[in-house]
């Protein structure tokens, strides 16, 4: 399974990127991000961080000349092996691009190690600082990951995170299943903290903790839903619109971690993107509702729901806005309770919030009818 960084719809992604790389709004209301609250139960999230790949890549790139054995040895590290797997390229491509870091005349094709080598002293200082604060990072990330989980029962999850450099593409992290079947996160420190130059170390640790916490929550949330009757798998004959509600309620809480803590409540700082996103959700719901009696349309929409882009561009963004609106109007316990009781409860909680706050976009008739 491949999962890139949680990217919201274009407008929201731009807003979140701006948020993560800028100072807090000048007149921000005194409102904590939902993931900065205390957990509702004694959830046990075992988070382990391995920085070996990041350190060994920097050591290899710090040599005065290329050692052709370095690239081969690096491939034995889990983080590098997963990065090559995610790139859909052969190890030869990795070795070529690694060598290109030492040769200005060579062009890199997938893995950009040249810029890492050029700024290796900066990244070495940062890596040392992050590793020195590993306990603080783990403590903050695990608390944040547990904050949104329902409190009716404790969840236990093991999360493995590798720090590295030079991932393919533009994402700041990737998530892949290991040979043992467990999802493993690989974080590209240069991408994750590249915009944080000049920030205090505490801010950089907080930024990294939020990124890691998002993945830790996703894994713990999947474990919770697996053992929860309201969340168990849908039957093949389930109406398309019910599958839509399920996808949005599932992805929404995890998508909150894509937003910097200074930009909550979302309905204040991302009001225009929220309006567009919820309106798009309503349009999709109407289309899904009309497909109920059309077998061909049902198959097409069910396939659409399974695409990763749908979760990143529709389900995640709209679910995040709905989740935060519930928190702002009814409190975090209301969100946890809605998540505990399943997708319909999640939408019912937002419906209640939108009735109390007329600035929130109401749910379309097609959704309201499914909640009765």
N, C-alpha and C positions, 0 to 999 in steps of 0.2 A: 504494500500500500504506500502510495506516495502522497505527501501532503505538504505543499509549500506554505509560505507565510500566509496567515489569514489576511487576504486582501479584500477590502470592501468594495462596493461599487465605486466608480471612478471619483465621483464628488467626495464621497466619504473617505476614500483612500487618500486623496489629496489633503483633506482636512486632517486626517490622523497623522500623515507624514509630517505635515506642518506642525502639528501638536507635539510630536515626539522630538522635533528638532528646535523648538522655540521655547521661550519662557512662558510662564503661566499668564493668562489674560490679566490685564491690569485690574479689572474690577470683578474678578471671579468670585462667585458666591462661595460661602464656607460650606462646601459639600465634598465629602470624601468619595473617592471612587468605590463602587460596590465591592471590588476585590480587596480593598484595604480594611474591610470590617473583620471582626473576630469570627472565627468559624462557629457554626451552630452545634457541632458535635466533635468528638475526639477522633477525627479522621486521621488515619496513619498513612502519610505519603512519604515513602522512602525515596528520596531524591539523591542520586549519586552523580557527581560531576567528575569527568576525566579530561584533564587538560593536556595529556601527553602528546596528542597529535599537533596541537597548536605549538607546543614548545619545540617538538622535534622538527617541524616544518621551518620554524624560525631559525633553529640552529643550522639546518641544512642550507637555508638561504643566506646565512651570514658568512659562509665560506668565501674566501677570495676568488676561488674558481669552482666550477661545477665538478662535483663528484658523481659520476654516472650511476653509482650504486645507491645513492641517497633515494632517488625516486622509487627504485625497486624495493628498498627497505621500508619506505613510508607506506607502501601498499599493504604491508602486513598489519597496519593499524586499523582497527574497526572503522574509525571515522573516515579515513581516506578510502577504504574499500567501499563504504556506503556512498561516498561522494562520487566515486567512479561509476558505481551501479546506477545512481540517480541520474547521472549525465547521459546514460545510454551510449557511452563511448567505450573503447577498448583501453586497457592499461597503456598501450603504446601512445595514445593521445595524451594521457596524463604525463607520461615521461617526456614527450616532446615539449609540452607546455612548461613543465618544470625546468627543462634545460633552457627554454627561451627566456627565462627570468635572468639568465646570465649573459644573454646575447642580445644587444640592442637591435641587431639586424634581423632577428627571427621574430616571426609573428605568432602570438598565442591564438589558439582557435577556440578553446573552451575554458580552461583553467587559467585565470590571470594571477600568476605568482610574481610577475615583474613588479607590479605596484607594491606588493607586500615586501619584496626585497628592497625596493627603494626606500620604504619607510620602516624597515625592520627594527631600528632602534626605538622608534615610537611604539611599535606594537610589543616589543619586548618589555618596555617599562609598563605598559598597560596590562599585559598578561601577568607580570609579577604582582602588580597591585591587585588585580582581580583574584588571583590565587591566594594572596595573603588575606583576602576577605571572604574566602569560600564559605566559611561557617555562617557569616552574616547573609551571604547570598542565598544559601540553602534555606536558612531560617525564614527569610522574607518570602522566597518563592513558594515554599510549602504552605506558609500561612495564607498567602494570597490564593493559591490553588484550592485550598479547602474552604475559602470564604463563601463561595456561591453554592456549595453542595447542600442539599437538604439535610436537616438535622434529625430525621427520624431514625437513622441508623448510621453507624460508622462505616466508612469505606477505607479499605486498605489497597494501596497501589504502589508498585515499584516503577520508578521512572529513571531512565539512564540518559545522561546528557553528555555529549562530547564537544569540547571546544576545538575549533580548527580554523583554517584559513583556506581561501581559494576555491570555494564551492562554485560549481558551474551555474550559469544563469545569473539572475539578479537577486534572488531571494536571500534573506539573512539567515535562514535556517532550512533544514529539510527534516522530514520524518519518514523513516522507512522501517519495515519489519526486519528484525534480525533473523538469523537462521533458527533461533529458538522460538520464533513467532512473536516476540515482544517488540513493540514499537520503540525505536531509538531515535533520539533527537541529536542532530549535528548542527552546531551554531558556528557561523562564520563571524568571528569577533570583529573583523574589519568592517563588515557590513552592519552588524548589530550596533556597533559603537562608533562607526565612522563619523556620524553627525554630532557626536558628543564631545568632540575635541574642545578642551577648555572648560568643560563642566567639572564641578567637584567630583571626587571619587564616589561620594555617597549617591550622587545623581546617576552616575554611570552604573553603579551596582543596582540601583532601583530600576533603571531601564532594562538591564539584563535580567533581573529577577522577574519583571513583568513578562518578558518574552518567554522565559523558562516556565513560569507559572501557568501561562496559557496552555502549553502542551501538557503540563502535569495535570491541570484541571481537565483537559480533554480526555486523558486516559482514565482519570478517576471517575469522571462523569459517565463514561462508557461502561465502566464496571457497575456503577450505581444503576444505570438503566437496564443493564442485563438482568439484574435480579429484582426488577420492579414490574409488577403486573401492568400498571398503566402504560408502561413504555415498551413492553415486549413486542416483537416483530409483527408487522402487519400481514394480514392474509392477502393472497393474490387478488381476491375480489374486492379489496378495500377501495373505496371511492378515491379517485385522484386528488380531490381537494383535501381529503383526510390525510393522504400521504404528504401533501404540501404543508399542512399544519404541523405534522410530525417533524418534517425536515427543518422548518423554521424554529420550532421550539427546541429542537435538539441542538441546532448550531448557534442560536442566539447568545446564550451565556458565554460560550467560549470566545465568540467574536468580541465581547467586551474587552478582552485583554489586548486587543489590537489598538486600543485608544489610550493615549497618555492620561495619567491621573488628573492632570490639570484641566482636562476638557470635559469634566462632568459637572452638572447634568448635560447629557447630550442634547436634550430638547432646547437648551439655552445656547450652547456654543456651536452646535451643528444643526441648527433648526432647519435651514434650507435643505441640506442633504437628507435629514430625517423625513421631511415632508415628501420629497421626491421618492424616497425609498419605500415608504409605507404606501404611497399611492401606487407604486409599481407592484407591490405585493397584492394590493386590492385588485389590480387589473389581472394579475396572474390567477388569483383566486376565482374571478369570474370565468376566466377561460377554462380553468380546471373543473369548475362546476358544470359548465356546458358539455364537457366531455363525458359525463357520467353514462349516457346512453349510447355512446359511439365507441365501439370496441377498438377501432383503428386509432382514434384519437386518444383513448385511454392508454393504449400501448405506447404511443409516441410520447405522451406526457410522463408516463412512468419511467421511460428511458431517460427523458430529460432530467428528472429528479435525481437520477443516479450519477449524473455527470459532476465531476469535481468543480467545474466552473459554476454550476448552479449553486452549490453550497457556498462558494466564496463570494459570488456576485449578487445572489438574491437571498438565500436562506440566512446566511451569516449576518449581513448588514441589517436586514429588516428585523431579524430576531434580536439583535443587539439593541436596536432602538426601542423595540417593544419591552425588552427586559428592563432597560434603564428607566423607561416611563413608569413601569410598575413600581420600581424602587422609589422613585421620586414622589409618587402619589400615595403609595401604601406602605412603603418600607421594605427593607431587605427580607424580613421574615415572610412578607407576602410573596415575594419572588420565590423564595425557597419552598414555600408551601405549594405554590403553583407548579414548580418543577417536580415536586414530590408526587403530585396528583396527575401528571401527564399533560400531553399537548393541549387538550381542550381547556384544562384549567389554566394553562399559561395564557391562552387567548382570552379566556373569560376575565382574567385578572387585568389584561390590558384594556378590554372593553370597559371595565369598571373605571379604570384610570382615565380613559378618554371621555367618559361621561362627566367625571369630576373636573377635568381640565379641558376646556373647549378649544385650547390651542393645539391639542393633539389630534391627529387625523383619525376619524372614526373608522372602524372596520367595515368593509363592504357587506352588503346584504347576504352575499353568498357565504361568507364566513359566519356571520351571525346566525344564519339558519342552521349551520352544522353544529353550533354550540348549544342548541336547544335540547 
